[in-house]
Amino acid sequence: MFVQQLEPIADSLGLSALVACLPLVVVLVLLGGVRMKAHWAGLLGLLTAVLVACLAFDMPVDQTVSSAVEGAVFGLLPIMWIVVNALWVYRMTQRTRHFDILRRSFGRLSDDPRIQGLVIAFCFGALLEALAGFGAPVAICSVMLVAIGFDPVRAAVVSLVANTAPVAFGAMATPVVTLAQVGGLPLDSVASVVGRQTPLLALVVPLVLVFLVDGRRGLREAWLPALVCGVAFAVVQFAASNYVSPQLADIGASLAGAAALVALPQSRRPVAEPVRAAVLTGVRSEDLDQRDPRPEVLRAYAPYALIVVIFSVAQIPPVKDLFDKATQAIDWPLLNVAGPDGKPVSANVLSLPLVSTGGTLVLVAGLLTTVVLGLRAGEALREWGATVYELRYAILTVTSVLALAYVMNLSGQAATIGHYVAAAGAGLAFLSPVLGWFGVAVSGSDTSANALFGALQVSAAQQSGLPPDLLAAANSSGGVLGKMISPQNLTIACAAVGLRGREGDLLRKVLPWSLALLLVMCLIVVLQSTAVLSWMLP
């Protein structure tokens, strides 16, 4: 058995924590400073973590390698298994032109560009985030907004800022699933606390969006639809994450927000032409006036309806119990690790819910989608292969980052950093969201930031006497606000709307909003750690 050490370097916690930070420093510097490709930065960070584990923390080589492999397997199943199948469904709708029908349907909901921005960037973007994440919402929503006449810069900024509130539960709740796994906390506990933080952002973000679309006039004239949309989104995200399923949180919230907008009479009122002329300064797509047959519109919505239905069925107690019985618990080979207290760590056993995992459920929805859309088996299979090829670098990045996280966690590096950071005491509650924000800003992924810092947050909380699930959730909730300024997302937005090389312009426009919302989240977490808002926690 390998027992983790907290002070392996000269019996000094400070020096040991400094050495333990090296893998993180390597990744952050290579990504943020050198601007190296994320997959190469992840691999070099993993190599650094392995060397630190073996040479500084005295972890046996075989156990170090085994822990890295376990992390990589978790990166593939369930994380990338979800993303691949979710993007596969989207690619099939593109191939059959049903995505264009969906885009035209959204464009006809209202002639008010401020409402269109909410429907497309906030609601539909949240649905895309729920199903895929990893930059897909920003790319797709930016293109849709440009197609209905938005200026490319405004379209990109609106899509980036909108991609905040749903991120923690994106890709079928992959970030919180990862956070629970690496932090050794129950998924329901982590999801419940995140679901009592990010909905507060959902109340604010729609108001910010109508301001970004049309300035003070937009906020003055469209505040009610924005507020109604935000409240509906927030209530359903809270309820689903706490009482139903975190995997359904964003799906339900996005549909509720869109339904609230459609149901509100003010959203459908004709807008003054000066407003349209001021906002829609781009070239409007000519096909928006095309009328699609109702059966084809229903088929365009069908893939997303199928996903909602299948995930809902999977949460029915008898079905869920049946799926749980199919979960495989594997005693991971060559791994026998105990924490500093001498107790075996949970990662010695890897749980693989092969049937109930989100990726498998989305795969089932995808197979049904091929029937609904009329795709032949060969065409669907080619699209699946093309999706894997498109995501090849993302797969490598996620597996290497998860491998790095597992090596750091199992070797004791994360625990050492956590014990050292715990010295911040009460200030730790304020810093926790900042750490998540920084991780997402550099890595572009809430999942990666949770993998890197999740165990550190839990360890620091345990040492400082704060609730572990609060600080772990703060890492994810603060992280969502870093996504709009991440180089990867900025690049995706620029590429989608033809603004290559103007990432700096977008950064200057979204950075103030990112920092302002981060401050709000820091204050929320601080108050939740005290008697003022502790009643909000489960």
Salt bridges, closest charged atoms under 4 A:
ASP100 OD2 - ARG97 NH1 3.78
ASP100 OD1 - ARG103 NH2 3.70
ASP112 OD1 - ARG114 NE 2.99
GLU129 OE2 - LYS483 NZ 3.54
ASP214 OD2 - ARG114 NH1 3.09
ASP214 OD1 - ARG217 NH2 2.82
GLU221 OE1 - ARG114 NH1 2.88
ASP287 OD2 - ARG103 NH2 2.87
ASP287 OD2 - ARG104 NH1 3.03
ASP289 OD1 - ARG284 NH2 3.50
ASP292 OD1 - ARG104 NH2 2.86
ASP292 OD2 - ARG108 NH2 3.59
GLU296 OE1 - HIS98 NE2 2.82
GLU296 OE2 - ARG299 NH1 2.92
GLU379 OE2 - ARG95 NH2 3.73
GLU379 OE2 - ARG376 NH2 3.55
GLU383 OE1 - ARG91 NE 3.00
GLU383 OE2 - ARG95 NH1 2.91
GLU390 OE1 - ARG91 NH1 2.67
ASP505 OD2 - ARG502 NE 2.95
ASP505 OD1 - ARG508 NH2 2.44
